[in-house]
């Protein structure tokens, strides 16, 4: 009897528990595995539009006097501009305001220039920047004349002639400075003070790099936006001095065929015409580099005499007075 009563009690208790489990409003048992909250979820992917490459910043505005030849893109290799104009072999300027007469540093020239010799038509291409001709990169230094010639040849170019360098600098107006008649001390990286190099350290291959870095006054190419010529060539005066081919020079004595133009950040006159031909081709310096030139595509290179009105002239020699156009 007692066993029957106990069995009935167990059945009643089970029925009561079952009723509780199915009553409305009661939570059901969640048997799914728990979420792993310790591992952070990956960040959401950015919108596709934000991953699109942004356009480069606009190129700096060139001064009003700069006229880049439209044919440069087709007549010259990438990174070069076309120089097409009339060149005077010998140009004289009269200084009206000296900055330092003992050093032949002129602040302002008169607007009239004297041209001696036959005017010449020249057409060629020149690097926009000093070698390696890369904007925002420092130009190369410690290059000999032969180093410079080889580097240009590897790119299918040649070292610039002194006359090519000069025309690219002064423009057809024969300006003494690439930007006009009056020196702008802030335009180019020149006449800057700094430590002098130690010749013994430069001669030591183990110490040379550190010594060049110690006295280095180079700026990256194109940093001085005002130091640009009428043809759109940067850093001709200043930054680093540049090797050129001097046709009137000699191989074994001064003036040498291996000449330099433009001066550097610490030496030179900062003008287009002065030339330095006192060192042979093996000479190297901590502030000496170069740039390259080439013949223009689609034309036969020529250096012919022209008359003042632009036509050919067989013998138009003698002095000519030229009124130099003012800077806009």
C-alpha positions in Angstrom: 0.0 0.0 0.0 2.8 2.4 1.0 4.7 1.6 -2.3 1.6 2.5 -4.3 1.2 5.8 -2.5 4.9 6.7 -3.1 4.6 5.9 -6.8 1.5 8.1 -7.1 3.4 11.0 -5.3 6.3 10.7 -7.8 3.9 10.8 -10.7 2.2 13.9 -9.3 5.5 15.7 -8.7 6.7 15.0 -12.3 3.4 16.3 -13.7 3.8 19.5 -11.7 7.3 20.1 -13.0 6.2 19.5 -16.5 3.4 22.0 -16.1 5.9 24.6 -14.9 8.1 24.1 -17.9 5.4 24.8 -20.4 3.7 27.7 -18.7 3.5 30.8 -20.8 6.0 33.6 -20.0 8.7 31.2 -18.8 12.1 31.2 -20.7 13.0 28.1 -22.6 16.4 26.4 -22.3 19.0 27.7 -24.8 21.1 24.6 -25.8 23.1 26.4 -28.5 26.9 26.9 -27.8 27.9 30.2 -26.1 29.2 33.0 -28.2 33.0 33.6 -28.0 33.2 37.2 -26.9 36.9 37.2 -26.1 38.0 37.4 -29.8 37.2 40.9 -31.3 35.4 40.9 -34.5 37.2 42.3 -37.6 36.5 46.0 -38.4 34.0 46.7 -41.1 35.5 47.2 -44.6 35.7 50.8 -45.6 33.5 52.0 -48.3 34.9 51.3 -51.7 35.0 55.0 -52.7 37.5 55.7 -49.9 40.0 53.2 -51.3 40.2 55.0 -54.7 43.6 56.7 -55.2 43.4 60.4 -54.8 44.7 62.6 -57.7 48.1 64.2 -57.2 48.3 67.8 -56.0 48.3 70.4 -58.8 51.7 71.4 -60.2 53.1 74.7 -58.9 52.2 77.8 -60.9 55.1 78.9 -63.1 56.2 82.5 -63.2 54.7 84.6 -66.0 58.0 84.8 -67.9 58.3 81.0 -68.3 57.2 79.6 -71.6 57.6 75.8 -71.8 57.7 74.8 -75.5 54.6 72.8 -76.3 56.7 70.5 -78.5 58.6 69.3 -75.5 56.3 66.3 -75.0 57.0 65.0 -78.5 60.5 66.3 -79.2 62.1 65.4 -75.9 62.3 62.4 -73.6 60.4 62.4 -70.4 61.7 64.9 -67.9 63.3 67.1 -70.5 62.1 70.4 -72.1 62.8 71.7 -75.6 65.0 74.8 -76.0 64.5 76.4 -79.3 65.9 79.9 -79.8 68.6 82.2 -80.9 71.9 82.2 -79.0 74.6 84.9 -78.9 78.2 83.7 -78.4 79.4 86.7 -76.4 77.0 88.8 -74.3 78.0 91.9 -72.2 75.9 93.3 -69.4 76.5 96.6 -67.5 76.1 96.4 -63.8 74.3 99.4 -62.3 74.1 98.3 -58.7 76.9 96.1 -57.2 76.4 93.7 -54.4 80.1 93.1 -54.0 82.3 94.6 -56.7 85.5 92.9 -55.5 83.9 89.5 -56.1 82.1 90.6 -59.3 78.7 90.1 -57.7 76.1 92.4 -59.3 72.7 93.1 -57.8 71.1 94.8 -60.8 72.0 95.1 -64.5 71.0 97.7 -67.0 68.3 96.6 -69.4 70.6 96.8 -72.5 72.9 93.9 -73.4 75.7 93.9 -76.0 75.9 90.9 -78.3 79.2 90.1 -80.1 79.5 87.4 -82.8 77.0 85.7 -85.1 73.6 84.9 -83.7 73.0 81.1 -83.8 69.8 79.1 -84.0 69.9 76.2 -81.5 67.3 73.5 -80.9 67.8 70.7 -78.4 66.4 69.1 -75.2 67.7 69.6 -71.6 66.9 67.9 -68.3 64.5 70.0 -66.2 66.5 69.1 -63.0 70.0 68.3 -62.1 71.0 64.6 -62.4 69.3 62.2 -61.6 66.6 64.6 -62.9 64.0 63.7 -60.3 61.8 66.3 -58.6 62.1 66.3 -54.8 65.4 64.3 -54.9 68.8 65.6 -54.1 71.1 66.0 -57.0 74.2 63.8 -57.3 77.6 65.1 -56.4 81.2 63.9 -56.4 81.1 63.1 -60.1 84.0 63.5 -62.4 83.6 64.8 -66.0 83.9 61.3 -67.3 81.4 60.0 -64.7 78.9 62.6 -65.9 79.4 61.7 -69.6 78.9 58.0 -68.9 75.8 58.6 -66.9 74.2 60.7 -69.6 75.1 58.2 -72.3 73.4 55.4 -70.4 70.2 57.3 -70.7 70.7 58.0 -74.4 71.7 61.6 -73.8 74.9 63.6 -73.6 76.6 66.1 -71.4 75.4 69.6 -72.2 77.6 72.0 -74.1 78.3 75.3 -72.3 76.3 77.2 -74.9 73.3 74.9 -74.4 73.5 75.5 -70.7 73.7 79.2 -71.2 70.7 79.5 -73.6 68.6 77.3 -71.4 69.4 79.6 -68.4 69.1 83.1 -69.9 66.4 82.6 -72.6 66.4 84.4 -75.9 66.3 87.7 -74.0 69.9 87.1 -72.8 69.1 87.8 -69.1 72.0 87.7 -66.7 69.9 85.8 -64.2 67.4 83.1 -65.2 64.6 85.2 -63.8 65.6 88.7 -65.1 67.9 91.6 -64.5 68.0 91.9 -60.7 69.3 89.3 -58.4 66.8 87.8 -56.1 68.6 86.4 -53.1 65.7 84.1 -52.2 65.2 82.7 -55.7 68.0 80.1 -55.9 70.0 78.0 -53.5 73.2 80.1 -53.7 75.5 82.3 -51.6 74.5 80.3 -48.5 77.0 80.2 -45.6 78.0 76.9 -44.0 80.9 74.8 -42.8 83.9 74.4 -45.1 84.8 70.9 -46.2 87.9 69.2 -44.9 90.0 68.2 -47.9 91.7 65.3 -46.1 88.4 63.8 -45.1 87.1 64.1 -48.7 90.2 62.3 -50.0 89.6 59.4 -47.5 87.1 56.9 -49.1 86.1 55.8 -45.6 85.3 59.3 -44.3 84.1 60.9 -47.6 80.4 60.2 -47.2 80.2 61.5 -43.7 82.2 64.6 -44.6 79.9 65.4 -47.6 76.9 65.0 -45.3 78.4 67.3 -42.7 78.8 70.2 -45.1 75.9 69.4 -47.4 73.9 72.4 -48.5 71.9 70.8 -51.3 68.2 71.2 -51.6 66.0 68.7 -53.3 65.5 69.5 -57.0 62.7 72.0 -57.6 62.5 73.1 -54.0 63.2 76.7 -55.1 60.2 77.5 -57.2 61.6 80.9 -58.2 64.8 79.4 -59.6 63.4 78.6 -63.0 64.5 79.8 -66.4 62.4 81.2 -69.3 62.4 77.6 -70.8 61.2 76.0 -67.6 64.6 74.6 -66.4 65.2 74.6 -62.6 68.3 75.2 -60.4 70.7 76.2 -63.2 72.5 78.7 -60.9 73.1 77.4 -57.4 72.4 74.1 -55.6 75.2 72.2 -57.2 77.8 73.2 -59.8 77.4 71.4 -63.2 79.9 69.9 -65.6 79.6 71.1 -69.2 81.5 70.6 -72.5 83.6 73.7 -73.2 84.2 73.8 -77.0 86.8 76.6 -76.6 88.8 74.7 -73.9 91.8 72.4 -74.1 92.5 68.9 -72.9 95.8 69.4 -71.0 96.0 73.0 -69.9 93.8 75.9 -68.9 91.2 76.8 -69.9 90.1 73.1 -69.9 87.5 71.6 -72.2 86.0 70.2 -69.0 84.3 73.2 -67.6 81.6 74.0 -64.9 78.7 76.3 -64.8 76.2 77.8 -62.3 78.1 77.6 -59.1 76.7 75.8 -56.0 75.0 76.7 -52.8 78.2 78.3 -51.4 80.2 79.5 -54.3 79.8 81.1 -57.8 78.3 84.3 -59.1 74.7 83.0 -59.5 74.5 84.1 -63.2 74.1 82.4 -66.5 77.2 83.4 -68.4 80.2 82.9 -66.0 82.2 79.7 -66.7 84.9 78.0 -64.6 87.4 76.0 -66.7 90.3 75.6 -64.2 90.1 71.9 -63.4 90.7 68.8 -65.5 88.2 66.1 -66.1 89.2 63.9 -63.1 88.3 66.7 -60.7 85.5 65.9 -58.1 83.9 68.1 -55.5 81.3 67.8 -52.7 79.1 70.3 -54.5 79.7 69.3 -58.2 77.1 67.5 -60.3 75.7 67.8 -63.8 72.6 67.5 -66.0 72.1 66.0 -69.5 71.1 67.3 -72.9 70.0 65.6 -76.1 69.2 66.4 -79.7 65.5 67.1 -80.3 63.5 64.4 -82.0 62.2 65.0 -85.5 64.8 67.6 -86.5 68.4 67.8 -87.7 70.6 69.4 -85.1 72.1 72.5 -86.4 74.0 75.6 -85.2 73.5 78.0 -88.0 74.0 81.7 -88.1 70.9 83.8 -88.3 70.2 87.5 -88.9 68.7 89.7 -86.2 65.2 89.4 -87.9 65.4 85.6 -87.7 66.5 84.6 -91.2 69.7 83.0 -92.2 72.7 85.2 -92.7 76.1 84.0 -94.0 78.2 86.5 -92.1 76.3 88.5 -89.5 79.2 89.2 -87.2 80.0 92.2 -85.1 78.5 94.0 -82.1 74.8 94.3 -81.7 72.9 96.2 -79.0 69.9 94.3 -77.7 67.3 95.7 -75.5 66.6 93.0 -72.9 62.9 92.5 -72.4 61.7 93.4 -68.8 60.4 90.7 -66.5 56.6 90.7 -66.6 
